[in-house]
Amino acid sequence: MAGAALLGRLSWQPATVAGVAMETPRVRSLALDTGDWPGHRAGQHVDIRLTAEDGYQAERAYSIASAPGEALAITVELLEDGEVSPYLVEEVRAGDRFEVRGPIGGYFVWDAADGGPLLLVAGGSGVVPFRSMLRHRRRSGSEVPARLLYSARTLEDVIYREELAEPGEGLDVALTLTRSQPPGWTGHSRRVDAELLREVAWPASEEPRTYVCGPTSFVEAVAGALVELGYDPARVKTERFGGTGGR
């Protein structure tokens, strides 16, 4: 009921695409100019609404990819059977317009004042809200130690690859490639399970603030493994979505 009431207070507003950037062959980031953006918290999302010439409308939710204080941006993965993602990834151009509503969400968020340690576990495009969190950490000057464990099918599928290659002080990034690995690969090459989490994650005794985001099956497996390792279920926040790694 509270969520419905919140959406009732939020209104749709026009957004203009200010810029586009291909992150991978199937993933694209869009910088958006709403003209009246109220600001957001790291980890929140927005609703996007497209309206066809015949009046048909389609709505989808996308995690916000930019940090608080930065211009609004989303990152979209192409879903072959999707109504919205093919347009956003393959067709939209700078200057195009559609509607947005938000920001939305107060559970899956992290503020620098919340402290840490911070553990982020992503599958596919589940890394998008974590980009917002990590940029917020950097922009705020936070010294909270952070670790990102990111599972992707191949190196080509790693979103924000260049940005994550330079993690910055106090941030450790671990990649695991589950389908294929390039020659000379020295990272992990298996699905995220209790064994891998034991290697990468903070010990449960450190009581890290933990966030897991990705496809439903991924999130359920990771959350279960963390509980096996002694993590308090109440401190493991999850956000899940259908498909293979995109909203």
MIDOSE-1310 file (N, C-alpha, C; in nm, 2 decimals, decimal comma, always signed):
residues 247
maga	+0,08/-0,12/+0,00/+0,00/+0,00/+0,00/+0,09/+0,13/+0,00; +0,19/+0,12/+0,08/+0,28/+0,24/+0,09/+0,34/+0,26/-0,05; +0,39/+0,16/-0,12/+0,44/+0,17/-0,25/+0,35/+0,23/-0,35; +0,22/+0,18/-0,34/+0,12/+0,24/-0,43/+0,09/+0,38/-0,41
allg	+0,09/+0,42/-0,28/+0,07/+0,56/-0,24/+0,18/+0,65/-0,29; +0,31/+0,60/-0,28/+0,42/+0,67/-0,33/+0,41/+0,70/-0,48; +0,38/+0,59/-0,56/+0,37/+0,61/-0,70/+0,26/+0,70/-0,74; +0,15/+0,71/-0,65/+0,05/+0,80/-0,68/+0,09/+0,95/-0,66
rlsw	+0,20/+0,97/-0,58/+0,25/+1,11/-0,56/+0,35/+1,14/-0,67; +0,40/+1,04/-0,74/+0,50/+1,07/-0,84/+0,43/+1,09/-0,97; +0,48/+1,19/-1,05/+0,41/+1,21/-1,18/+0,51/+1,19/-1,29; +0,45/+1,15/-1,41/+0,54/+1,13/-1,52/+0,58/+1,27/-1,57
qpat	+0,71/+1,27/-1,62/+0,76/+1,39/-1,68/+0,84/+1,36/-1,80; +0,85/+1,45/-1,90/+0,92/+1,43/-2,02/+1,07/+1,42/-1,99; +1,14/+1,34/-2,06/+1,29/+1,33/-2,05/+1,34/+1,33/-2,19; +1,45/+1,40/-2,21/+1,52/+1,40/-2,34/+1,65/+1,33/-2,33
vagv	+1,68/+1,25/-2,43/+1,80/+1,17/-2,43/+1,92/+1,27/-2,46; +2,00/+1,29/-2,37/+2,11/+1,39/-2,38/+2,24/+1,32/-2,44; +2,25/+1,19/-2,43/+2,37/+1,12/-2,48/+2,35/+0,97/-2,47; +2,42/+0,90/-2,56/+2,42/+0,75/-2,55/+2,56/+0,70/-2,55
amet	+2,58/+0,58/-2,49/+2,71/+0,51/-2,49/+2,69/+0,36/-2,49; +2,75/+0,29/-2,58/+2,75/+0,15/-2,59/+2,84/+0,09/-2,48; +2,79/+0,01/-2,39/+2,87/-0,05/-2,28/+2,93/-0,18/-2,33; +2,84/-0,26/-2,40/+2,88/-0,39/-2,46/+2,79/-0,40/-2,58
prvr	+2,81/-0,50/-2,67/+2,73/-0,51/-2,79/+2,58/-0,52/-2,76; +2,54/-0,55/-2,64/+2,40/-0,57/-2,61/+2,35/-0,47/-2,50; +2,44/-0,38/-2,45/+2,40/-0,29/-2,34/+2,44/-0,15/-2,37; +2,35/-0,06/-2,34/+2,36/+0,08/-2,38/+2,32/+0,17/-2,26
slal	+2,40/+0,27/-2,23/+2,37/+0,37/-2,13/+2,31/+0,49/-2,19; +2,21/+0,55/-2,13/+2,14/+0,67/-2,18/+2,15/+0,78/-2,07; +2,20/+0,89/-2,11/+2,20/+1,01/-2,02/+2,07/+1,09/-2,05; +2,00/+1,12/-1,94/+1,87/+1,18/-1,96/+1,86/+1,32/-1,90
dtgd	+1,79/+1,41/-1,97/+1,77/+1,54/-1,92/+1,62/+1,56/-1,89; +1,58/+1,57/-1,76/+1,44/+1,58/-1,73/+1,40/+1,73/-1,71; +1,50/+1,81/-1,69/+1,47/+1,95/-1,66/+1,43/+1,98/-1,52; +1,37/+1,89/-1,45/+1,32/+1,91/-1,32/+1,34/+1,78/-1,23
wpgh	+1,46/+1,73/-1,24/+1,49/+1,61/-1,16/+1,51/+1,64/-1,02; +1,44/+1,57/-0,92/+1,45/+1,60/-0,78/+1,58/+1,55/-0,71; +1,66/+1,47/-0,79/+1,77/+1,40/-0,72/+1,73/+1,26/-0,68; +1,83/+1,18/-0,66/+1,81/+1,04/-0,62/+1,91/+0,99/-0,53
ragq	+1,89/+0,87/-0,47/+1,98/+0,80/-0,39/+2,04/+0,69/-0,46; +2,16/+0,64/-0,42/+2,23/+0,53/-0,49/+2,15/+0,40/-0,46; +2,11/+0,34/-0,57/+2,03/+0,22/-0,56/+1,89/+0,23/-0,60; +1,84/+0,35/-0,62/+1,70/+0,37/-0,66/+1,68/+0,34/-0,81
hvdi	+1,56/+0,34/-0,86/+1,53/+0,31/-1,00/+1,42/+0,41/-1,05; +1,40/+0,41/-1,18/+1,30/+0,49/-1,24/+1,21/+0,41/-1,33; +1,09/+0,45/-1,35/+1,00/+0,39/-1,45/+1,02/+0,47/-1,58; +1,02/+0,40/-1,69/+1,03/+0,46/-1,82/+0,90/+0,42/-1,90
rlta	+0,84/+0,52/-1,96/+0,71/+0,49/-2,04/+0,73/+0,54/-2,18; +0,71/+0,45/-2,27/+0,71/+0,48/-2,42/+0,56/+0,48/-2,47; +0,54/+0,57/-2,56/+0,40/+0,58/-2,62/+0,41/+0,58/-2,77; +0,35/+0,48/-2,83/+0,35/+0,46/-2,97/+0,25/+0,56/-3,04
edgy	+0,27/+0,58/-3,17/+0,18/+0,67/-3,24/+0,04/+0,64/-3,23; +0,00/+0,51/-3,22/-0,14/+0,47/-3,20/-0,19/+0,48/-3,06; -0,10/+0,53/-2,97/-0,14/+0,55/-2,83/-0,11/+0,43/-2,74; -0,06/+0,32/-2,79/-0,02/+0,21/-2,71/+0,10/+0,25/-2,62
qaer	+0,10/+0,21/-2,49/+0,20/+0,25/-2,40/+0,26/+0,12/-2,34; +0,39/+0,13/-2,31/+0,47/+0,02/-2,24/+0,56/+0,09/-2,14; +0,56/+0,03/-2,02/+0,64/+0,08/-1,91/+0,74/-0,03/-1,86; +0,85/+0,02/-1,82/+0,95/-0,07/-1,76/+1,03/+0,01/-1,65
aysi	+1,08/-0,07/-1,55/+1,16/-0,01/-1,45/+1,31/-0,03/-1,48; +1,39/+0,07/-1,46/+1,54/+0,06/-1,48/+1,61/+0,12/-1,36; +1,72/+0,05/-1,31/+1,80/+0,10/-1,21/+1,87/+0,23/-1,26; +1,89/+0,32/-1,17/+1,96/+0,44/-1,20/+2,11/+0,41/-1,20
asap	+2,18/+0,45/-1,30/+2,32/+0,41/-1,32/+2,41/+0,52/-1,27; +2,36/+0,64/-1,25/+2,45/+0,76/-1,21/+2,44/+0,78/-1,06; +2,54/+0,85/-1,01/+2,55/+0,87/-0,86/+2,46/+0,99/-0,83; +2,42/+1,00/-0,70/+2,35/+1,12/-0,65/+2,44/+1,24/-0,68
geal	+2,37/+1,34/-0,74/+2,44/+1,46/-0,77/+2,48/+1,47/-0,92; +2,48/+1,35/-0,99/+2,51/+1,34/-1,13/+2,38/+1,35/-1,21; +2,38/+1,38/-1,33/+2,27/+1,38/-1,42/+2,21/+1,24/-1,42; +2,08/+1,23/-1,44/+2,01/+1,10/-1,44/+2,06/+1,02/-1,56
aitv	+2,09/+0,89/-1,54/+2,13/+0,80/-1,64/+2,08/+0,66/-1,61; +2,05/+0,58/-1,72/+2,01/+0,45/-1,70/+2,10/+0,36/-1,79; +2,11/+0,23/-1,76/+2,18/+0,14/-1,85/+2,08/+0,02/-1,88; +2,07/-0,01/-2,01/+1,97/-0,10/-2,05/+2,03/-0,22/-2,13
elle	+1,99/-0,34/-2,10/+2,04/-0,46/-2,17/+1,93/-0,50/-2,27; +1,97/-0,54/-2,39/+1,87/-0,58/-2,49/+1,82/-0,72/-2,46; +1,69/-0,73/-2,45/+1,62/-0,85/-2,43/+1,54/-0,88/-2,56; +1,57/-1,00/-2,62/+1,52/-1,02/-2,76/+1,37/-1,02/-2,77
dgev	+1,30/-1,06/-2,66/+1,16/-1,06/-2,67/+1,10/-0,94/-2,59; +1,18/-0,84/-2,57/+1,13/-0,72/-2,50/+1,05/-0,63/-2,58; +0,97/-0,55/-2,52/+0,89/-0,44/-2,59/+0,97/-0,31/-2,58; +1,04/-0,29/-2,47/+1,10/-0,16/-2,45/+1,25/-0,16/-2,48
spyl	+1,32/-0,26/-2,43/+1,47/-0,26/-2,44/+1,52/-0,26/-2,59; +1,46/-0,32/-2,69/+1,51/-0,31/-2,82/+1,51/-0,16/-2,87; +1,41/-0,09/-2,84/+1,40/+0,05/-2,88/+1,51/+0,13/-2,81; +1,53/+0,11/-2,68/+1,62/+0,19/-2,60/+1,77/+0,15/-2,64
veev	+1,79/+0,03/-2,67/+1,93/-0,01/-2,71/+1,96/+0,01/-2,85; +1,87/-0,01/-2,94/+1,90/-0,02/-3,08/+1,85/+0,11/-3,16; +1,75/+0,18/-3,11/+1,69/+0,28/-3,20/+1,71/+0,42/-3,14; +1,69/+0,44/-3,01/+1,68/+0,58/-2,96/+1,81/+0,65/-2,99
ragd	+1,80/+0,78/-3,01/+1,91/+0,87/-3,04/+1,90/+0,99/-2,95; +2,02/+1,06/-2,94/+2,02/+1,19/-2,87/+1,91/+1,28/-2,93; +1,84/+1,34/-2,84/+1,73/+1,43/-2,88/+1,59/+1,37/-2,87; +1,59/+1,23/-2,87/+1,46/+1,16/-2,86/+1,40/+1,19/-2,72
rfev	+1,27/+1,17/-2,71/+1,20/+1,20/-2,58/+1,11/+1,08/-2,55; +1,10/+1,06/-2,42/+1,00/+0,97/-2,36/+0,97/+1,02/-2,22; +0,89/+0,94/-2,14/+0,86/+0,98/-2,01/+0,93/+0,90/-1,90; +0,95/+0,97/-1,79/+1,01/+0,90/-1,67/+0,93/+0,93/-1,55
rgpi	+0,94/+0,84/-1,45/+0,88/+0,87/-1,32/+0,97/+0,82/-1,21; +1,00/+0,90/-1,12/+1,09/+0,86/-1,01/+1,15/+0,98/-0,94; +1,25/+0,95/-0,86/+1,31/+0,82/-0,83/+1,22/+0,74/-0,74; +1,24/+0,60/-0,74/+1,16/+0,51/-0,67/+1,24/+0,42/-0,59
ggyf	+1,20/+0,38/-0,47/+1,27/+0,28/-0,39/+1,34/+0,34/-0,27; +1,33/+0,28/-0,15/+1,40/+0,32/-0,04/+1,47/+0,21/+0,04; +1,45/+0,09/-0,01/+1,51/-0,03/+0,06/+1,65/-0,07/+0,00; +1,66/-0,08/-0,13/+1,79/-0,12/-0,19/+1,87/+0,00/-0,22
vwda	+1,91/+0,08/-0,11/+1,99/+0,20/-0,13/+2,10/+0,20/-0,03; +2,21/+0,27/-0,07/+2,32/+0,29/+0,02/+2,37/+0,43/+0,02; +2,38/+0,49/+0,13/+2,44/+0,62/+0,15/+2,57/+0,61/+0,22; +2,66/+0,70/+0,19/+2,80/+0,70/+0,25/+2,79/+0,70/+0,40
adgg	+2,69/+0,77/+0,45/+2,68/+0,77/+0,60/+2,64/+0,64/+0,66; +2,59/+0,54/+0,58/+2,56/+0,41/+0,63/+2,68/+0,33/+0,67; +2,80/+0,36/+0,62/+2,92/+0,29/+0,65/+2,93/+0,16/+0,59; +3,01/+0,07/+0,64/+3,04/-0,05/+0,58/+3,10/-0,15/+0,68
plll	+3,18/-0,25/+0,63/+3,22/-0,27/+0,50/+3,10/-0,29/+0,40; +3,13/-0,27/+0,27/+3,03/-0,28/+0,17/+3,06/-0,40/+0,08; +2,96/-0,49/+0,07/+2,98/-0,61/-0,02/+2,87/-0,60/-0,13; +2,91/-0,60/-0,26/+2,81/-0,59/-0,37/+2,84/-0,71/-0,45
vagg	+2,73/-0,79/-0,48/+2,74/-0,91/-0,56/+2,64/-0,89/-0,68; +2,70/-0,89/-0,80/+2,61/-0,86/-0,92/+2,62/-0,98/-1,02; +2,51/-1,00/-1,09/+2,50/-1,09/-1,20/+2,45/-1,01/-1,32; +2,52/-1,02/-1,43/+2,48/-0,95/-1,55/+2,46/-0,80/-1,53
sgvv	+2,34/-0,75/-1,57/+2,32/-0,60/-1,56/+2,28/-0,57/-1,42; +2,28/-0,66/-1,33/+2,26/-0,63/-1,18/+2,37/-0,54/-1,13; +2,48/-0,52/-1,21/+2,58/-0,43/-1,17/+2,54/-0,28/-1,18; +2,43/-0,25/-1,24/+2,39/-0,11/-1,27/+2,37/-0,03/-1,14
pfrs	+2,29/-0,08/-1,04/+2,28/+0,01/-0,92/+2,40/+0,02/-0,84; +2,49/-0,08/-0,86/+2,62/-0,08/-0,79/+2,71/+0,02/-0,84; +2,70/+0,05/-0,97/+2,78/+0,16/-1,03/+2,74/+0,29/-0,96; +2,61/+0,31/-0,94/+2,56/+0,43/-0,87/+2,62/+0,44/-0,73
mlrh	+2,62/+0,32/-0,66/+2,67/+0,32/-0,52/+2,82/+0,35/-0,52; +2,89/+0,29/-0,61/+3,04/+0,31/-0,61/+3,08/+0,44/-0,65; +3,01/+0,50/-0,74/+3,03/+0,64/-0,78/+3,00/+0,74/-0,67; +2,89/+0,71/-0,60/+2,86/+0,79/-0,48/+2,97/+0,78/-0,37
rrrs	+3,02/+0,65/-0,35/+3,13/+0,64/-0,26/+3,24/+0,72/-0,29; +3,28/+0,72/-0,42/+3,40/+0,80/-0,46/+3,37/+0,95/-0,45; +3,25/+0,99/-0,50/+3,22/+1,14/-0,50/+3,21/+1,20/-0,36; +3,17/+1,11/-0,27/+3,15/+1,16/-0,13/+3,27/+1,16/-0,05
gsev	+3,38/+1,10/-0,11/+3,51/+1,09/-0,03/+3,50/+0,98/+0,07; +3,41/+0,89/+0,06/+3,40/+0,78/+0,16/+3,52/+0,69/+0,16; +3,56/+0,65/+0,28/+3,67/+0,56/+0,29/+3,62/+0,42/+0,33; +3,49/+0,40/+0,32/+3,44/+0,27/+0,35/+3,50/+0,16/+0,26
parl	+3,56/+0,06/+0,32/+3,61/-0,05/+0,23/+3,49/-0,12/+0,16; +3,52/-0,15/+0,03/+3,41/-0,20/-0,05/+3,47/-0,32/-0,14; +3,38/-0,41/-0,17/+3,42/-0,52/-0,26/+3,30/-0,55/-0,35; +3,33/-0,56/-0,48/+3,23/-0,60/-0,58/+3,27/-0,73/-0,64
lysa	+3,18/-0,83/-0,64/+3,20/-0,95/-0,71/+3,10/-0,95/-0,82; +3,15/-0,96/-0,94/+3,06/-0,94/-1,06/+3,07/-1,06/-1,15; +2,96/-1,13/-1,17/+2,95/-1,25/-1,26/+2,90/-1,21/-1,39; +2,97/-1,24/-1,50/+2,93/-1,22/-1,64/+2,96/-1,34/-1,72
rtle	+2,89/-1,36/-1,83/+2,92/-1,47/-1,92/+3,06/-1,47/-1,98; +3,09/-1,36/-2,04/+3,22/-1,35/-2,10/+3,28/-1,21/-2,07; +3,40/-1,19/-2,10/+3,46/-1,06/-2,08/+3,39/-0,95/-2,16; +3,35/-0,98/-2,28/+3,28/-0,89/-2,36/+3,15/-0,84/-2,30
dviy	+3,09/-0,93/-2,21/+2,96/-0,89/-2,15/+2,98/-0,81/-2,02; +3,10/-0,78/-1,98/+3,12/-0,70/-1,86/+3,09/-0,56/-1,88; +2,98/-0,51/-1,82/+2,94/-0,37/-1,83/+3,03/-0,28/-1,75; +3,06/-0,16/-1,80/+3,15/-0,06/-1,74/+3,29/-0,12/-1,72
reel	+3,33/-0,20/-1,82/+3,46/-0,27/-1,80/+3,58/-0,17/-1,77; +3,59/-0,06/-1,85/+3,70/+0,03/-1,83/+3,69/+0,10/-1,69; +3,57/+0,13/-1,65/+3,55/+0,20/-1,52/+3,59/+0,10/-1,41; +3,55/-0,02/-1,42/+3,58/-0,12/-1,31/+3,73/-0,16/-1,31
aepg	+3,79/-0,14/-1,42/+3,94/-0,18/-1,43/+4,02/-0,08/-1,35; +3,97/+0,03/-1,31/+4,04/+0,12/-1,22/+3,96/+0,15/-1,10; +3,95/+0,05/-1,01/+3,85/+0,06/-0,90/+3,87/+0,17/-0,80; +4,00/+0,21/-0,78/+4,02/+0,32/-0,68/+4,06/+0,26/-0,54
egld	+4,10/+0,35/-0,45/+4,14/+0,31/-0,32/+4,03/+0,26/-0,24; +4,06/+0,15/-0,17/+3,96/+0,09/-0,08/+3,85/+0,00/-0,15; +3,86/-0,01/-0,28/+3,76/-0,09/-0,35/+3,83/-0,21/-0,43; +3,78/-0,33/-0,40/+3,83/-0,45/-0,47/+3,72/-0,50/-0,56
valt	+3,76/-0,52/-0,69/+3,67/-0,57/-0,79/+3,71/-0,71/-0,83; +3,63/-0,81/-0,82/+3,66/-0,95/-0,86/+3,56/-0,99/-0,97; +3,61/-1,03/-1,08/+3,52/-1,07/-1,19/+3,52/-1,23/-1,20; +3,41/-1,28/-1,23/+3,41/-1,43/-1,27/+3,33/-1,44/-1,40
ltrs	+3,39/-1,51/-1,49/+3,34/-1,53/-1,63/+3,29/-1,68/-1,64; +3,16/-1,69/-1,65/+3,10/-1,83/-1,64/+3,10/-1,91/-1,77; +3,10/-1,84/-1,88/+3,08/-1,91/-2,01/+3,22/-1,94/-2,08; +3,29/-1,83/-2,10/+3,42/-1,85/-2,16/+3,52/-1,74/-2,11
qppg	+3,65/-1,77/-2,12/+3,75/-1,68/-2,06/+3,86/-1,65/-2,17; +3,91/-1,53/-2,18/+4,01/-1,50/-2,28/+4,14/-1,57/-2,25; +4,23/-1,58/-2,34/+4,36/-1,64/-2,31/+4,44/-1,56/-2,20; +4,50/-1,63/-2,11/+4,57/-1,56/-2,01/+4,48/-1,51/-1,89
wtgh	+4,36/-1,55/-1,89/+4,26/-1,50/-1,79/+4,31/-1,54/-1,65; +4,32/-1,45/-1,56/+4,36/-1,49/-1,42/+4,25/-1,47/-1,32; +4,13/-1,42/-1,36/+4,02/-1,41/-1,27/+3,95/-1,54/-1,25; +3,83/-1,53/-1,19/+3,76/-1,65/-1,16/+3,68/-1,70/-1,28
srrv	+3,64/-1,82/-1,28/+3,58/-1,88/-1,40/+3,47/-1,98/-1,36; +3,39/-1,94/-1,26/+3,28/-2,03/-1,22/+3,17/-1,95/-1,17; +3,05/-2,01/-1,15/+2,94/-1,94/-1,10/+2,96/-1,90/-0,95; +2,89/-1,80/-0,91/+2,91/-1,76/-0,77/+2,84/-1,86/-0,67
dael	+2,92/-1,92/-0,59/+2,87/-2,02/-0,49/+2,93/-1,99/-0,36; +2,91/-2,07/-0,26/+2,96/-2,05/-0,13/+3,11/-2,05/-0,13; +3,17/-2,14/-0,21/+3,32/-2,15/-0,21/+3,38/-2,02/-0,27; +3,32/-1,96/-0,37/+3,38/-1,84/-0,43/+3,35/-1,72/-0,33
lrev	+3,23/-1,72/-0,27/+3,20/-1,61/-0,17/+3,30/-1,62/-0,05; +3,33/-1,74/-0,01/+3,43/-1,76/+0,10/+3,56/-1,70/+0,06; +3,60/-1,70/-0,06/+3,73/-1,64/-0,11/+3,72/-1,49/-0,12; +3,61/-1,44/-0,16/+3,60/-1,30/-0,20/+3,53/-1,21/-0,10
awpa	+3,42/-1,26/-0,04/+3,34/-1,18/+0,05/+3,41/-1,15/+0,18; +3,35/-1,05/+0,25/+3,40/-1,02/+0,39/+3,35/-1,14/+0,48; +3,43/-1,17/+0,58/+3,38/-1,27/+0,68/+3,25/-1,22/+0,74; +3,16/-1,31/+0,77/+3,03/-1,27/+0,83/+3,05/-1,19/+0,96
seep	+3,16/-1,22/+1,03/+3,19/-1,15/+1,16/+3,21/-1,00/+1,14; +3,25/-0,96/+1,02/+3,27/-0,81/+0,99/+3,13/-0,74/+0,97; +3,02/-0,81/+0,96/+2,89/-0,76/+0,95/+2,88/-0,66/+0,84; +2,92/-0,70/+0,72/+2,91/-0,60/+0,60/+2,77/-0,57/+0,56
rtyv	+2,76/-0,45/+0,51/+2,63/-0,41/+0,44/+2,63/-0,48/+0,30; +2,54/-0,57/+0,28/+2,55/-0,65/+0,16/+2,43/-0,63/+0,07; +2,46/-0,63/-0,06/+2,36/-0,61/-0,16/+2,38/-0,71/-0,27; +2,28/-0,77/-0,32/+2,29/-0,87/-0,43/+2,18/-0,83/-0,53
cgpt	+2,23/-0,83/-0,66/+2,13/-0,78/-0,77/+2,16/-0,87/-0,89; +2,06/-0,91/-0,96/+2,07/-0,99/-1,08/+1,95/-1,07/-1,11; +1,95/-1,16/-1,20/+1,84/-1,25/-1,23/+1,79/-1,32/-1,10; +1,67/-1,36/-1,10/+1,61/-1,42/-0,98/+1,69/-1,54/-0,93
sfve	+1,72/-1,63/-1,02/+1,79/-1,76/-0,98/+1,93/-1,72/-0,92; +2,00/-1,62/-0,98/+2,13/-1,58/-0,93/+2,12/-1,53/-0,79; +2,02/-1,44/-0,77/+2,00/-1,37/-0,64/+1,97/-1,47/-0,53; +1,88/-1,57/-0,56/+1,84/-1,67/-0,46/+1,96/-1,75/-0,43
avag	+2,04/-1,79/-0,53/+2,16/-1,88/-0,50/+2,26/-1,81/-0,41; +2,29/-1,68/-0,45/+2,39/-1,60/-0,38/+2,34/-1,57/-0,23; +2,22/-1,53/-0,22/+2,17/-1,50/-0,09/+2,17/-1,63/+0,00; +2,13/-1,74/-0,05/+2,14/-1,86/+0,02/+2,28/-1,90/+0,06
alve	+2,37/-1,88/-0,03/+2,51/-1,91/+0,00/+2,57/-1,82/+0,11; +2,53/-1,70/+0,11/+2,58/-1,60/+0,21/+2,52/-1,64/+0,35; +2,40/-1,69/+0,35/+2,34/-1,73/+0,48/+2,42/-1,85/+0,53; +2,45/-1,94/+0,44/+2,53/-2,06/+0,47/+2,66/-2,02/+0,54
lgyd	+2,72/-1,91/+0,49/+2,85/-1,86/+0,55/+2,83/-1,78/+0,68; +2,71/-1,77/+0,73/+2,69/-1,71/+0,85/+2,63/-1,57/+0,85; +2,60/-1,52/+0,73/+2,55/-1,38/+0,71/+2,41/-1,38/+0,77; +2,38/-1,27/+0,83/+2,25/-1,24/+0,89/+2,15/-1,21/+0,77
parv	+2,05/-1,29/+0,75/+1,96/-1,27/+0,63/+1,90/-1,12/+0,63; +1,89/-1,07/+0,75/+1,83/-0,93/+0,76/+1,92/-0,83/+0,70; +2,05/-0,86/+0,69/+2,15/-0,76/+0,64/+2,19/-0,79/+0,50; +2,12/-0,88/+0,43/+2,15/-0,91/+0,29/+2,03/-0,86/+0,21
kter	+2,05/-0,74/+0,15/+1,94/-0,68/+0,07/+1,95/-0,73/-0,08; +1,84/-0,77/-0,13/+1,84/-0,82/-0,27/+1,74/-0,75/-0,36; +1,78/-0,75/-0,49/+1,69/-0,69/-0,59/+1,71/-0,79/-0,71; +1,59/-0,83/-0,76/+1,60/-0,94/-0,87/+1,51/-0,90/-0,98
fggt	+1,53/-0,95/-1,10/+1,45/-0,93/-1,21/+1,46/-1,05/-1,30; +1,37/-1,05/-1,40/+1,36/-1,16/-1,49/+1,46/-1,15/-1,60; +1,46/-1,25/-1,69/+1,56/-1,25/-1,81/+1,69/-1,29/-1,76; +1,79/-1,26/-1,84/+1,93/-1,31/-1,81/+2,02/-1,20/-1,76
ggr	+1,97/-1,08/-1,73/+2,06/-0,98/-1,68/+2,01/-0,84/-1,71; +1,88/-0,82/-1,73/+1,83/-0,69/-1,76/+1,69/-0,67/-1,72; +1,65/-0,55/-1,69/+1,51/-0,53/-1,65/+1,42/-0,53/-1,77
